[in-house]
Amino acid sequence: MNRPESNEYADYYATYVSMVPEGAIMDILEMQSEDLLRRLNHLTEEQASFRYEPEKWSIKEVIGHLTDTERYMGYRLFCIARGEKNNLPGHNEEDFVQEAMFDTYSLHTLLEDYTSVRNATLQLLKNLRNDVWTNWGNANGFPVTVQALPFIIAGHELHHLKILTERYFQNEDFPA
């Protein structure tokens, strides 16, 4: 599978895709999962509930958002790989996070869900035929290819890990 060209996804995903390092996307997704778990497994519930500003998401909500987004992108990937030609809907991430009530879950539960979704994404990718990676579909009114979606997933996670590092973990108010 190749790195996607800029016309294979909506412009607003360009920042995410550009964050993904060179290399095999499957390996990147696997290493990324290990890295996220290594960074977050040790957090206390108090730390996982931290918000760097009152109206910003907690770390638990960020984890839930990462999982929901990957689940959503995985669905798009599955549909387009299977030849879906209808426009796949978008979603409102703020509404999804609010409705999910991620802060009511334990950190352990959220990380288990993340791991399950990542494993499902990897399994789906491993089982795709070579000829479907270049399939085109339409998601939220924009063209996208199968091969672009794993890069969007990986870049989206990198984006949020950067925010977690800079705005949460390095915040002077982050619980010790």
Secondary structure, 3 states (H helix, E strand, C coil): CCCCCHHHCCHHHHHHHHHCCCCCHHHHHHHHHHHHHHHHCCCCHHHHCCCCCCCCCCHHHHHHHHHHHHHHHHHHHHHHHCCCCCCECCCCHHHHHHHHCHHHCCHHHHHHHHHHHHHHHHHHHHCCCHHHCCCEEEECCEEEECCHHHHHHHHHHHHHHHHHHHHHHCCCCCCC
